[in-house]
Amino acid sequence: MADLRIFSYLPNPRVWKATIAARFCGVEVEVRGAPPKELRDWLWDYDARPLAEHERVSLSSLARTGRVGLTGSQLFKTDAFMEAQPFGNVPAAFGPNGEIGIFESNSIMRAVARLGESKSTLYGHDAYEASRIDSFLDVSLVFARDSQIYLLALSGGTVDAAVHARAREAFAIYASGIEQALSPRREALVGTGLSLADICFAAEFSLFMNEHARAEQLHKLGLDRILHPAVQDEYPRTFAHFARLVEHVHFQPDLKPYVEKLLAKAGN
Ligand SMILES: N[C@@H](CCC(=O)N[C@@H](CS)C(=O)NCC(=O)O)C(=O)O
């Protein structure tokens, strides 16, 4: 049995926070899921699985209306799922037998690091480093909130100038802090080795790159891409760090194909 099971729509860079961490520290993570649209036809449970056609009727009492991302969809979440995952979101992680639910991708990633702490220092060498890593995870979540609102508006075709401006500001605040933390020539956000802070940064940054696939929509609205071609010159250390991480042996299997696909859409 895996140390941790994660259920989510796939592909999802927020799930990769955990799978990347797992490669560093030898923890076994099982991932279950399907593309976002197909999750409407899944049973949301520790034992998540596609529903048979007749179950959509027999289990209709479980149907709950999605609120974030899967807005308006009828999602079949079991009572046990809601007990383990009180906010009802994915990625949803579970300890063995599904008894303990862990939610929020940063916390799922922390769970992996804690399970594998004898084999890695991903969560820092001491209480001070661990807390500094938490600081990066907290600011990343603040950025992730605005990024999520922006990306969902882009994918739903509802983006407007206000949502765009808020995301641009959120990106500028986040990237400026990362740039400062990497100055003058640091290759890790905390201490000397890679940590959960770097993993979280790489995952959230790659997710934000979905903007590249929506350039046409932004253009029609008279809005610039936040990740416009010259943005790399504004945050050179940040982009160089991201490029290094994408090539890293533990990041590459998840991130590289995803990032390459999005870069192809950007024409960069
Ligand atoms: N900050 C969370 C984001 C989780 C989240 O918002 N998940 C959405 C999909 S993008 C969801 O599960 N929605 C299900 C629903 O609305 O019922 C994380 O990093 O894990």
The ligand as an SDF file (V2000), in Angstrom:
LIG
                    3D

 20 19  0  0  0  0  0  0  0  0999 V2000
   -5.4030   25.8660   -2.8600 N   0  0  0  0  0  0  0  0  0  0  0  0
   -5.8990   24.5280   -3.1910 C   0  0  0  0  0  0  0  0  0  0  0  0
   -6.7690   24.6020   -4.4370 C   0  0  0  0  0  0  0  0  0  0  0  0
   -7.7900   23.4700   -4.4890 C   0  0  0  0  0  0  0  0  0  0  0  0
   -8.9990   23.7970   -5.3650 C   0  0  0  0  0  0  0  0  0  0  0  0
   -9.4670   24.9500   -5.4000 O   0  0  0  0  0  0  0  0  0  0  0  0
   -9.5430   22.7780   -6.0470 N   0  0  0  0  0  0  0  0  0  0  0  0
  -10.7400   22.9500   -6.8910 C   0  0  0  0  0  0  0  0  0  0  0  0
  -10.3840   22.6800   -8.3450 C   0  0  0  0  0  0  0  0  0  0  0  0
   -9.2840   23.8660   -9.0080 S   0  0  0  0  0  0  0  0  0  0  0  0
  -11.8100   21.9140   -6.5310 C   0  0  0  0  0  0  0  0  0  0  0  0
  -11.4630   20.8600   -6.0300 O   0  0  0  0  0  0  0  0  0  0  0  0
  -13.1160   22.1910   -6.7410 N   0  0  0  0  0  0  0  0  0  0  0  0
  -14.1480   21.2260   -6.4320 C   0  0  0  0  0  0  0  0  0  0  0  0
  -15.4820   21.8660   -6.1140 C   0  0  0  0  0  0  0  0  0  0  0  0
  -15.6450   23.0800   -6.3710 O   0  0  0  0  0  0  0  0  0  0  0  0
  -16.3620   21.1550   -5.6180 O   0  0  0  0  0  0  0  0  0  0  0  0
   -4.6910   23.5940   -3.3560 C   0  0  0  0  0  0  0  0  0  0  0  0
   -3.5790   24.0570   -3.6210 O   0  0  0  0  0  0  0  0  0  0  0  0
   -4.8600   22.3770   -3.1730 O   0  0  0  0  0  0  0  0  0  0  0  0
  1  2  1  0
  2  3  1  0
  2 18  1  0
  3  4  1  0
  4  5  1  0
  5  6  2  0
  5  7  1  0
  7  8  1  0
  8  9  1  0
  8 11  1  0
  9 10  1  0
 11 12  2  0
 11 13  1  0
 13 14  1  0
 14 15  1  0
 15 16  2  0
 15 17  1  0
 18 19  2  0
 18 20  1  0
M  END
$$$$
